[in-house]
Amino acid sequence: MSKQPYAMKGLDHVVIRCIDLTSMLHFYCDVLGCTLEDEDKELGLYQVRAGDHLIDLAPVEEPMGAHGGPAPGRDGHNMDHFAIQVEPYDDDAIRAYLASHNVELGSTMIRGGAEGEGPAIYIKDPEGNTVELKGPPDPDFN
């Protein structure tokens, strides 16, 4: 067996097919704090930056999103969830902030991640995709 000619560096981006681009951009940029990185209106791809990584939004009525078939909905999604690392992790402050934006809050749990086990809260974006806000590893759980 030959050795791989590359090393895994980490997650680069996720692509979410969406129905309402305006509400999705509001949620990811105005509520969660991502920044709009790039727009390719001919392709129908809108990139928002989450730290070192990208979340691509592809409206289903535009060329790229249309390639995926029917629109995602409450009964079927393009993915289970994705996680965004956040620091510092102050559960009370995060919950208060998200509640002020009418974001439905899940329970806080200790979950594994790329850097180890630590606190996480699960929320939904405007189209029902699950987003995990993942805190740094907690040495008591590693």
Wavefront OBJ file of the C-alpha trace (Angstrom):
o trace
v 0.000 0.000 0.000
v 1.422 3.394 -0.949
v 1.532 6.413 1.328
v -0.934 9.238 0.702
v 0.692 12.170 -1.111
v -1.011 14.658 1.207
v -1.855 15.283 4.844
v -5.276 16.249 6.155
v -5.264 19.873 7.254
v -8.884 20.260 8.349
v -12.344 21.246 7.208
v -12.277 23.838 4.435
v -15.959 24.571 3.874
v -19.493 23.204 3.954
v -22.163 23.920 1.347
v -25.770 24.438 2.400
v -28.480 24.485 -0.249
v -31.086 27.017 0.834
v -34.464 28.452 -0.067
v -34.316 31.954 1.474
v -30.856 33.461 0.986
v -31.748 36.703 2.782
v -32.752 34.975 6.032
v -29.757 32.640 5.857
v -27.294 35.542 5.345
v -28.940 37.415 8.223
v -28.597 34.386 10.529
v -25.006 33.491 9.664
v -23.668 37.065 9.386
v -25.802 39.257 11.647
v -26.614 36.714 14.356
v -23.675 34.274 14.431
v -21.034 36.800 13.349
v -19.758 35.368 10.071
v -18.715 37.820 7.354
v -19.692 37.759 3.701
v -16.549 36.644 1.884
v -17.568 36.326 -1.760
v -20.567 36.241 -4.077
v -20.698 34.470 -7.424
v -24.116 35.517 -8.693
v -23.652 33.735 -12.037
v -23.116 30.407 -10.251
v -25.409 31.230 -7.326
v -22.846 30.765 -4.540
v -22.542 33.015 -1.493
v -19.604 32.396 0.850
v -19.527 33.496 4.476
v -16.398 33.228 6.597
v -16.519 31.498 9.971
v -13.015 32.023 11.364
v -10.588 30.084 9.172
v -13.388 28.262 7.344
v -16.206 28.951 4.914
v -19.908 28.217 4.824
v -21.217 28.327 1.268
v -24.887 29.110 0.709
v -26.360 27.882 -2.580
v -29.967 28.993 -3.207
v -31.945 26.169 -4.840
v -33.366 28.449 -7.541
v -29.874 29.439 -8.741
v -27.567 27.273 -10.932
v -25.389 25.592 -8.274
v -28.234 24.913 -5.838
v -30.496 23.599 -8.595
v -28.040 20.757 -9.305
v -28.931 19.141 -5.970
v -32.540 18.363 -6.827
v -35.522 19.280 -4.645
v -35.091 21.905 -1.953
v -34.197 20.826 1.581
v -37.080 20.886 4.026
v -38.109 20.041 7.580
v -38.405 16.340 6.682
v -35.129 15.988 4.804
v -31.838 17.835 4.884
v -28.552 17.869 3.047
v -26.614 17.042 6.237
v -27.062 16.096 9.878
v -25.185 19.088 11.343
v -21.949 20.984 11.252
v -19.983 22.511 14.101
v -18.451 25.963 14.444
v -15.733 26.338 17.088
v -16.350 29.343 19.351
v -14.115 30.954 21.984
v -14.548 32.002 24.633
v -17.377 29.682 25.559
v -19.646 31.369 28.108
v -22.824 29.308 28.002
v -25.013 31.876 29.779
v -23.835 34.729 27.534
v -24.234 32.658 24.352
v -27.750 31.571 25.355
v -28.820 35.109 26.265
v -27.464 36.502 23.003
v -29.095 33.833 20.812
v -32.405 34.117 22.688
v -32.381 37.873 22.005
v -32.360 36.934 18.298
v -35.216 34.441 18.746
v -32.970 31.458 18.038
v -34.432 28.234 19.432
v -31.931 26.815 21.906
v -31.075 23.190 22.489
v -29.442 21.722 25.569
v -25.801 22.315 26.413
v -23.897 19.029 26.325
v -20.341 17.787 26.465
v -19.485 16.602 22.968
v -16.398 15.389 21.192
v -14.813 17.436 18.465
v -11.613 17.895 16.511
v -9.766 19.183 19.578
v -11.373 16.996 22.266
v -14.475 16.932 24.434
v -16.034 20.158 25.595
v -19.295 22.089 25.829
v -21.582 22.453 22.841
v -25.018 23.864 22.149
v -27.151 22.889 19.161
v -29.301 25.434 17.361
v -31.216 25.578 14.078
v -30.690 28.033 11.255
v -33.768 29.578 9.562
v -34.147 26.568 7.257
v -33.849 23.888 9.916
v -30.182 22.935 9.507
v -28.577 21.991 12.820
v -25.558 24.079 13.802
v -23.384 23.084 16.759
v -21.585 25.916 18.534
v -18.586 24.017 19.942
v -16.554 25.284 22.858
v -12.890 24.488 23.467
v -11.893 21.176 25.029
v -12.498 20.797 28.735
v -9.493 19.066 30.381
v -11.847 17.411 32.862
v -13.356 15.389 29.999
v -10.237 14.411 28.004
l 1 2 3 4 5 6 7 8 9 10 11 12 13 14 15 16 17 18 19 20 21 22 23 24 25 26 27 28 29 30 31 32 33 34 35 36 37 38 39 40 41 42 43 44 45 46 47 48 49 50 51 52 53 54 55 56 57 58 59 60 61 62 63 64 65 66 67 68 69 70 71 72 73 74 75 76 77 78 79 80 81 82 83 84 85 86 87 88 89 90 91 92 93 94 95 96 97 98 99 100 101 102 103 104 105 106 107 108 109 110 111 112 113 114 115 116 117 118 119 120 121 122 123 124 125 126 127 128 129 130 131 132 133 134 135 136 137 138 139 140 141 142
